[in-house]
Amino acid sequence: MTIDEIIEALARLGPAEGPGFDEPLVHQHQAVLYDGMPEFLAGTVPHLREGIEAGAPTLAVAPAREADALREALGQDAPAVQFLHPLDVYTNPVRAMAAISAVARTLGPRPAWVVATDDWERYPDPIEWVRYEALLNVSFPNQPFHSLCCYDTSVVTSEVVDHVRRTHPEVFEGEALRDSPVYGDQTALLKDLDRRSLPASPHTAASMRILPADLHAVRAFVAEQARGCGVTGDALHNLLVAVTEVATNAIRHGDAPVTLRTWPDKGLICEITDSGDWQPDAHLSWDPPDSAADAGFGLWGAGMLCDTVQVRPGAKGTTVRLRTCA
């Protein structure tokens, strides 16, 4: 099923009542660190059965191999689980947050059990998925999700494992559930992530000065660079819209000079830097805005259109880096 089909199915549910529906409105956000399918199933199958027995919506976001293993392990209970492919949910962190927000609005106070796993190493900027995990804690503290995020330790890096422990208060390792000793203030973690320096742009990066009266030249420049990296069609159109939005924001709210740099990296990276001194009061959120008039709508829209958008405000200017994969 797709995420839209899941939302439609959830919308048809009746009032939240019955076994398990009188629980506190608290987000239970756990992780599984596993090495091999037996450890994966040991952590996930009891979790899914708990949701099934509660009569609650029970979802599994998993690639084909893991989904097949879950269906086999669940046996006759498997049809009670709604299976989604990760590509229908985790296209990028901002779209994933929008999907989860839509599910939360549809569920209301109704609890749901969720298992989520993917080949996390296929993503080009894994730190943005760390932000996503932390944002889930900040954005949905009172949503009765029972979330179980699964990471294959034979594939992911030690840095990712460290961040899993920092973004999940409880972690399954092997077959034991333990409190994470490094889980802490998630808002502080988000601010820390937003202060991390981005890797320097390569000296071979193409660059141009962005002038307020000539955004057409910016789009032409990006289009030429993108086609040379294999970015075409809808991906190119989305990138041009996103770059125009970010460039416009930099001109309106930043200080000159405003500079655009581009370079190939699994597609194309576009980096726009201004010389302003914007210092946001809080961490940058990818929560969907209520309307186009809300502050931050432009950056949110750019995040919906690109594979990743990274923002680094600083005393010497603000840098926005957009990646579109080929």
Secondary structure, DSSP 8 states (H G I E B T S, - for coil): --HHHHHHHHHT---S-STTTTS-S--EEEEEEESSHHHHHHHHHHHHHHHHHTT--EEEE--HHHHHHHHHHHGGGGGGSEEE-GGGT-SSHHHHHHHHHHHHHHHTT--EEEEEE--GGGSS-HHHHHHHHHHHHHH-TTS-EEEEEEEETTTS-HHHHHHHHHH-SEEEETTEEEE-TT---HHHHHHHHHHS------TT-EEEE--TT-HHHHHHHHHHHHHHTT--HHHHHHHHHHHHHHHHHHHHHS-S--EEEEEESSEEEEEEE-------SS-------SSTTSTTHHHHHHHHHSSEEEEEEETTEEEEEEEEE-
